[in-house]
Amino acid sequence: MSASIAAPAASAKAPTPLYRSLFAQVVAALILGVAVGMAAPDFAQGLKVLSDAFLKLISMIVAPIVFCVVVHGIAGAGDLKKVGRVGVKALVYFEVMTTVALALGIVLAYLAGPGHGMHIDTATLDAKALGSYADNAHKLQGGGLSAFLLNIIPTTSFDALARNDVLQVLFFAVLFGVGLALVGGPAGEKVTGLIEAVSTVLFKVMGLIVRVAPLGVLGAVAYTVGKYGVGSLKQLLSLVILYYISVALFVFVILGAVMRLAGVSIVKFIAYLREELTIVLGTASSDAVLPQIMRKLEYLGVKKSTVGLVVPTGYSFNLDAFSIYLTLAVVFIAQATGTPLSLGDLLLVLGVSLVTSKGAHGVPGSAIVILAATLNAVPSIPAIGLVLVLSVDWFIGMARALGNLIGNCVATVVVAAWEGDLDRARARQVLDSPAPDMTQIAAEADASPVPQPA
């Protein structure tokens, strides 16, 4: 990754023309996708190739970026005690917020009762619709906690990178970074310099890929509207609306309160990240904005080593909106199929979800896979009820990816503030200024690096 990010510009640079703004291009793609999906549904479904190609491009480069960022973050921090301290604080924060998110899903599902009155007969549901999701769920769940822990350890480091298994890549990157920090000296500095140079190139490549994000958004939105339409959502509309409300409550109330303790406004923070959030909303994937998010957090005044440790780790361990979805969907399926849930069942759902939600990032069809694994651990709920949520999974997935990303960014700021790695004055200055363009951030980073907070 490039050098530390520069302070907010005081230069007289002309603002980026609207037609060249990635934010404006993505919004235009969203609108065009909806229009094409409604006007020509068959043609719109064929545009899915644009979304698939964009997500494959992103998937191609995420694992090596995570490896380089984590290794450089640990080796560059110098003090392994500090690395361990930041890691422990991050994990504590992740577990607390995951538990809160899981509990929020259960509470709101019981208060709103989105599945009541559906009276679904599980015999009428098509088990074939689950396809490979159920198989993947059994593989994920098989062996319980011990299998999950063993799965974190890659067979080989190259296998983890080849399969794009972010959790395994993280594990190897942490070991490699610690080893590199312990080696130190000229040999360690050479490898650290090489890692930084490679990460700089990878970030440039990711920047090129992100420029075609509007095409990915166009394909994804057009396909969804063309295939499902508006009418198909009527029966499950209450679940979709409730989930969006749940994520909004979590972000603005719970995360907002946490951010106030760190001295940062959640509203201004979201406005600052609006370009990246728009891309995530359109593609239902947060991978596409990983490099920009990390640069913007550094630009905000978060120490580079903290960003390099917390953000990639959060992609696997801090899935707040995903956690809300798990418990909300489980209770919804129980209500829709007329399955009564005891307090013991709810506690079991909560406990199992704390484990199954980890490492879900990067698993094909992760939401359905993890939900199936969770349901398989609670025998009283018919797992076939998953068919009910398949048709709206994409719509829910947009808010899920959005909430996960915001939660991850908030976690980075909060852990940095907790550790003393956040320059609050700088953060206020950045958030009170107009949101900078990524081209401007990159240019200022290369031209005028500024020391990070001590």
DAQUINOR-V998357 format. One record per pair of residues at least 24 apart in sequence whose ideal C-beta (glycine too) atoms are under 7 Angstrom apart, sorted by the first residue. I is the first residue (numbers start at 1). GAP is how many residues later the second one is. If there is no record, write none. Layout:
i = [I:I]
gap = [GAP:GAP]
This chain:
i = [1:1:1:1:1:1:2:2:2:2:3:3:4:4:4:4:4:4:5:5:5:5:5:6:6:6:6:6:6:7:8:8:8:8:9:9:13:16:22:22:23:23:23:25:26:26:26:26:26:26:27:29:29:29:29:30:30:30:32:33:33:33:33:33:34:34:36:37:37:37:37:37:38:41:44:44:44:44:45:45:45:47:47:47:47:48:48:49:50:50:50:50:51:51:51:51:51:54:54:54:54:54:55:55:55:57:58:58:58:58:59:59:61:61:61:62:62:62:62:63:63:63:63:64:64:65:65:65:65:65:66:66:66:66:66:67:67:67:68:68:68:68:69:69:69:69:70:70:70:70:70:70:70:71:71:71:71:71:72:72:72:72:72:73:73:73:74:74:74:74:74:75:75:75:75:75:76:76:77:80:80:83:85:86:86:86:86:87:89:89:89:90:90:90:90:90:91:93:93:93:94:94:94:94:97:97:97:98:98:98:98:99:100:101:101:101:101:102:102:102:102:102:102:104:104:104:105:105:105:105:105:105:105:106:106:106:108:108:108:109:109:109:109:110:112:113:114:114:114:114:115:115:115:115:116:118:119:120:120:120:122:122:122:122:125:125:126:127:129:129:130:130:133:133:133:133:134:136:136:137:137:137:137:138:140:140:141:141:141:145:148:164:165:166:166:166:166:167:167:170:170:170:203:206:207:210:210:213:213:213:216:217:217:220:220:220:221:224:228:232:233:236:236:239:239:240:240:240:243:243:243:243:244:246:246:247:247:247:247:250:250:250:251:251:255:255:255:258:258:259:259:262:262:262:262:263:263:264:264:265:268:269:270:271:272:272:272:272:273:274:277:277:280:280:280:281:281:284:284:284:284:285:286:286:286:292:293:295:296:297:297:299:299:300:300:301:301:301:301:301:301:302:302:302:302:302:303:303:303:303:304:306:306:306:306:306:307:310:310:310:311:311:314:314:315:315:316:316:316:317:318:318:318:319:319:319:319:320:320:320:321:321:321:321:321:322:322:322:322:322:323:323:325:325:325:326:326:326:326:326:327:329:329:330:330:330:333:333:333:334:336:336:337:337:339:339:339:345:345:348:348:349:349:352:352:367:367:367:368:421:422:423]
gap = [68:71:195:198:199:202:198:201:443:444:442:446:294:300:445:446:447:448:290:293:294:436:440:438:439:441:442:443:444:443:421:422:425:428:431:435:427:421:191:253:251:252:255:189:187:188:191:252:253:256:251:185:188:189:253:187:191:252:186:184:185:188:189:192:187:191:186:184:185:187:188:189:187:185:178:179:181:182:178:181:182:171:172:175:176:171:175:170:165:166:168:169:165:168:169:172:232:158:159:161:162:229:161:228:230:152:151:227:229:230:105:228:141:144:145:102:104:225:228:98:101:103:106:97:138:134:137:141:225:226:100:103:104:107:246:94:102:106:127:130:131:134:130:225:239:243:100:103:104:107:238:239:242:102:105:106:109:124:120:123:124:127:236:232:235:236:100:103:104:107:235:102:105:106:113:117:116:229:228:98:101:226:334:220:223:329:333:222:326:329:330:219:220:223:321:325:226:318:321:322:220:223:224:317:221:223:310:222:225:256:259:255:154:149:219:222:223:221:224:225:248:251:252:142:146:220:141:218:219:220:221:222:223:221:225:240:134:138:220:218:219:222:223:221:130:222:124:125:128:218:217:218:220:221:219:218:219:216:217:268:215:260:262:263:259:262:261:257:258:261:256:257:232:235:236:239:238:227:233:232:235:236:239:238:229:233:232:235:236:210:207:198:197:149:150:195:196:149:192:142:143:146:88:85:84:78:82:66:70:75:67:65:66:62:63:64:61:170:163:159:159:155:156:93:153:152:155:156:82:85:153:156:155:78:82:74:77:152:156:70:74:153:152:155:151:152:155:152:156:151:154:151:152:155:160:154:161:149:163:166:163:162:136:164:24:158:159:163:136:161:125:128:121:122:125:117:121:110:113:114:117:116:115:118:119:146:116:146:145:112:115:131:142:127:130:121:122:125:126:129:152:110:111:114:119:120:113:118:149:150:148:106:109:110:113:115:105:101:102:105:97:101:94:97:46:93:42:43:45:41:89:90:93:38:41:42:85:83:84:87:78:79:82:83:86:35:38:45:78:82:30:34:42:71:75:27:31:44:45:48:26:42:60:44:45:51:48:52:55:47:49:52:45:48:41:42:43:33:35:29:30:25:29:25:26:26:30:33:25:32:31:30]
